[in-house]
Amino acid sequence: MFENSVFGRLDQALQHAIADAGYEKPTPIQEKAMPFLFEGRDLIGCAQTGTGKTAAFMLPILNHLVKNRKPRHIGHPRALVLSPTRELAAQTAENIRKFTKGMNLPFACVIGGVSQFHQVKDIRRGAETVVACPGRLIDLMTQGFVYLDQVECFVLDEADRMLDMGFFPDVRRIISKLPKARQAMFFSATLSPQVLKLAGELVRDPAQVMISP
């Protein structure tokens, strides 16, 4: 279906889902980032919103989950995406919904400003991927609904906005709970010294992909 592009390396079910969602060919960030992520490399990506970066990290993560099925442990997700805003988290979750159509890969979107009831319900259904804003995630961790000890793939999205919004202490707290052996992806529209310092705490020997706006 996508023989001649990086999408051709995805599981067949994912290829069908993205074709149904109207994907035809990869954007530059998808073309450049996905080969590294398929290899399990850590990544620093510099890209604006609207460049297709959500699919660039989400498709390899879902591909990993599909090809490496494991028994589910309730409250112990295998993939975690941290977003600075509710809007971005909801958008990422919407992408996951499209990409996993009919694939039995449950996920949860964990955001503040709304009741946690449905979020906890999704986690208890065995969510393998959690997309979260830092504040609500720490809330649910404190209450004993979410544990990060089995996270295999971690994404910090829009790190520069996390910094602007004062989330770095929360982000560091979350990172401290992740397993040492994990794949980490770090995305930011700009790379200030502070943002790069946080990246240094998160990624090991990262591939770097820069997409000019």
Secondary structure as UniProt FT lines:
FT   TURN            3..4
FT   HELIX           6..9
FT   HELIX           12..20
FT   TURN            21..22
FT   HELIX           28..38
FT   TURN            39..40
FT   STRAND          43..46
FT   TURN            49..50
FT   HELIX           53..67
FT   TURN            74..75
FT   STRAND          79..82
FT   HELIX           86..99
FT   TURN            100..102
FT   STRAND          107..110
FT   HELIX           117..124
FT   TURN            125..126
FT   STRAND          129..132
FT   HELIX           134..142
FT   TURN            143..144
FT   TURN            149..150
FT   STRAND          153..156
FT   HELIX           159..164
FT   TURN            165..166
FT   HELIX           168..175
FT   TURN            176..177
FT   STRAND          183..188
FT   HELIX           193..202
FT   STRAND          207..210
//
